């Protein structure tokens, strides 16, 4: 029996769940909200509520803010192989590059996975 292809919404949902699980297993805690959107050849992921209370306090100074950004970026980058596997396994597409940043003001992280192909177009059939 053949599985019917996933819709764009189903794939976005599956990516959000998989990334939440990765965060919990790899980083030791998950975000309050994870939302993945597929736009052309990009998977854009918004993660809300990622900072611990201690990090929120530390972010009140410029030095603390830069320190949090660096450590959090290094932590995510160190798990990039796993992230790439999650993305490629879920989409059946090759990931070309990865970009991320964190807002210490809002406690949000954005992740952008650049894919080899226009995933949005493929999902529209």
Protein Blocks (a to p, Z undefined) as FASTA:
>chain_A
ZZddddfklmmmmmmmmmmmmmmmmnopacfbdcdddehjbccdddehkacfklmmmmmp
mklmmmmmmmmmmmmmmmmmmmmmmmmmmnopacfbdcddddfknopacdddddfbdfkl
mmnZZ
